[in-house]
Amino acid sequence: MSQNIEQRIVQLLQRQDHFALNLLYENYSDSLYGAILKVTKNEEIAEDALQETFIKVWKNAHKYDASKAKLFTWLFRIARNTAIDKLRSFNNRYHKEVQIDNSNVYILPGNKLNQDVLDIKEHVARLEEKYQIVLNALFFEGMTQQEASDELDIPLGTVKSRLKIGLRELKKVYDF
């Protein structure tokens, strides 16, 4: 890469000229993607990290100091750190997900459960619709309370109240 193109990109970045992103992508995306892919070893995560890298570069262009590092070095650091963050986030999310193969949730002791009340969806369907919606979102669609609140456009406190009432009604069915 010629010194002139690098200087031109820096000038455009500092002026927040969108053409700088085009030049960055044309001149650096392949190298940055390769570096990110070495860290993540996953193409989907690498693509997300590359996109996030360019967003960070755009937002932090005013922080670039040519006397401290060449443009590629600065870009590479941002890309590498972004890749590491993305990989950590992915790994944390993966390990928090329920691993059905490694779970004992479905190992039910036969003598303690009333076989007449095992079909929970059927019992949830008998509840008022407002409780059904919340219980379905939380238990059958795997949403968090906040996600259910956002998705259903219901205040978080209402989601919590409906969950509590819905569970109380189910408790009567299951005679706990």
C-alpha angles and dihedrals in degrees: 000000000000122000090236094060092047091050091047091052092049091050092049092047092051090051090048089238109167091218086074089070091054091051092045091051094046094048105033112020096091094050094044093046090052092051092047092048090054089058099041101032086203123099096208093051090044092054091050091047092050092052091047089048092058091048091052091047090052094048094045100038090116089063095059112112115190091198090064102043144354115260093252092051090052091047092047092053092051091047094048094047091047091050091051091049092048092049092049091048091049093048093047091050092046094051092047092054116096109261102212093193090058097039131103092197092107095049099098123184104235100209098055101052126076102236090209092067103043095105098084095171089060091053093045088053089060093059123092110283094248090060093042092055093052096043092047092051094048102039108023100032094037097232123155117237090257092049090049090050091052096041096046094038091233123135113260092241090055091051090053093047093048090048091052093048093043092051091047089055092048090049088062090055093049093042097224 
